[in-house]
Amino acid sequence: MTRDGIDGEAPTLDQARRQVEHYGLEVDPQAVLVAVRLISAGARVGRAAEAHFARFGLSTGRYRLLADLEDHGGEKSPSRLAVDLGVSRATITGLLDGLEREGLIARRPSTEDGRGTVAVLTARGAQRLRDMASEHFGRLEAMVGDLSVEERAVFLDLLARVVRGSAALAAD
């Protein structure tokens, strides 16, 4: 079950059943199929998102960081960014370094902790977000445009439950 789920190439329930039987497992083949398709869809959406953000000279991570700064008054500590974005401090450092080189953020000493720094969204960074907003949000809307308002509400609920369950993949 490794196909990517496009144009009839998706793994089928029969394929999932065969694999479960082959390995002599007591698991629900439909649950396995849903998980496999979700992983495939996530990878596909991730690749599409990277292509989308590249149009604006960003990556998904760089965009998320800029948007998070904007949503929180334009400044935040690197450690708080790492927690809020769910990435490592090393990842945040790399993202900040690149964004700083482009003048989209600046670093300054923290007023709360003289030893630390905060990342600050620059006017240029805020302008980048404004410049891309119309196209960005329009494309996001188009991505789920085939879903009704009711379907989107159900999807959000289902997605939240699946995300909570995703810890099972990484559990020891």
C-alpha positions in Angstrom: 0.0 0.0 0.0 2.4 2.7 -1.2 0.5 4.4 -4.0 -0.3 8.1 -3.6 -4.1 8.0 -4.0 -4.5 9.9 -7.3 -6.6 8.9 -10.2 -7.6 5.4 -9.0 -4.1 4.5 -7.9 -5.0 4.6 -4.2 -4.6 1.5 -2.2 -8.0 -0.2 -1.9 -9.7 -1.8 1.1 -9.1 -5.2 -0.6 -5.4 -4.5 -0.7 -5.4 -3.5 2.9 -7.3 -6.7 3.8 -4.8 -8.8 1.9 -1.9 -7.2 3.7 -3.4 -7.6 7.1 -4.2 -11.2 6.4 -0.8 -11.8 4.9 0.8 -10.7 8.2 -1.8 -12.5 10.3 -2.8 -9.4 12.1 -5.8 -8.6 14.2 -6.3 -5.0 13.0 -9.1 -3.3 11.1 -8.1 -3.1 7.4 -10.3 0.0 6.9 -8.4 1.8 9.8 -5.1 0.9 8.2 -6.4 2.2 4.8 -7.5 5.5 6.2 -4.2 6.0 7.9 -2.2 5.1 4.8 -4.2 7.5 2.7 -4.0 10.2 5.2 -0.2 9.9 5.4 -0.1 10.0 1.6 -2.4 13.0 1.4 -0.3 14.9 4.0 2.8 14.4 2.0 1.1 15.5 -1.2 -0.3 18.6 0.5 3.1 19.3 2.0 4.7 19.3 -1.4 2.0 21.5 -2.8 2.4 23.9 0.1 6.2 24.2 -0.5 5.6 25.0 -4.2 3.0 27.5 -3.2 5.2 29.3 -0.6 8.2 29.2 -3.0 6.2 31.6 -5.3 6.7 34.2 -2.5 10.3 33.4 -1.7 9.4 31.4 1.4 9.1 27.9 2.7 6.2 26.6 4.8 8.3 26.9 7.9 9.4 30.5 7.1 5.8 31.5 6.4 4.5 29.9 9.6 7.1 31.8 11.6 6.3 35.2 10.0 2.6 34.6 10.4 3.1 33.6 14.1 5.1 36.7 14.8 2.4 38.8 13.1 -0.3 37.1 15.1 1.5 37.8 18.4 2.3 41.5 18.1 5.3 41.2 15.9 7.8 39.8 18.4 8.5 36.6 20.2 11.4 34.7 21.8 13.0 31.9 19.7 12.1 29.3 22.4 8.5 30.4 22.4 8.4 30.2 18.6 9.8 26.7 18.7 7.2 25.5 21.2 4.3 27.2 19.4 5.3 26.0 15.9 6.2 22.5 17.2 9.8 22.4 16.0 13.2 22.3 17.6 15.2 25.3 18.7 17.8 24.4 16.0 15.1 24.6 13.3 13.9 28.0 14.6 17.5 29.3 14.6 17.9 28.2 11.0 14.6 29.8 10.0 15.4 33.1 11.8 18.9 33.2 10.3 17.5 33.0 6.8 14.7 35.5 7.5 17.1 37.9 9.1 19.4 37.8 6.1 16.5 38.8 3.9 15.5 41.6 6.3 12.1 40.0 7.1 12.8 39.7 10.8 15.4 41.3 13.1 16.7 40.1 16.5 17.0 42.3 19.5 17.8 41.8 23.2 14.8 40.8 25.3 13.6 43.4 27.6 12.3 40.7 30.0 15.5 38.6 30.0 18.7 40.5 29.3 20.5 37.3 28.3 17.9 36.3 25.6 16.8 37.7 22.3 13.5 38.1 20.6 12.6 37.9 16.9 10.9 41.0 15.6 8.8 41.1 12.4 10.2 44.0 10.3 8.2 46.3 8.1 9.6 44.4 5.1 8.4 41.1 6.7 4.9 42.5 7.4 4.8 43.8 3.8 5.7 40.4 2.4 2.7 38.9 4.3 0.4 41.7 3.0 1.6 41.3 -0.5 0.9 37.6 -0.6 -2.3 37.6 1.5 -4.9 37.8 -1.3 -3.3 35.0 -3.5 -2.4 32.9 -0.4 -5.8 32.9 1.2 -7.6 32.6 -2.2 -5.5 29.4 -2.9 -6.3 28.0 0.5 -10.0 28.5 0.0 -9.7 26.9 -3.5 -7.9 23.9 -1.9 -11.1 23.0 0.0 -13.5 24.6 -2.4 -15.2 21.3 -3.2 -16.3 20.9 0.4 -19.5 22.4 1.8 -19.5 24.5 4.9 -20.9 21.6 6.8 -18.3 19.2 5.4 -15.5 21.6 6.4 -16.9 21.6 10.0 -17.0 17.8 10.1 -13.5 17.7 8.5 -12.1 20.0 11.2 -13.5 17.8 13.9 -12.2 14.6 12.3 -8.8 16.2 11.6 -8.4 17.2 15.3 -9.2 13.7 16.4 -6.7 12.2 13.9 -4.0 14.6 15.0 -4.5 13.6 18.6 -4.3 10.0 17.5 -1.1 10.6 15.5 0.9 10.3 18.8 0.4 6.5 18.3 2.9 6.6 15.4 5.7 8.1 17.5 4.9 6.4 20.9 7.7 4.2 22.4 
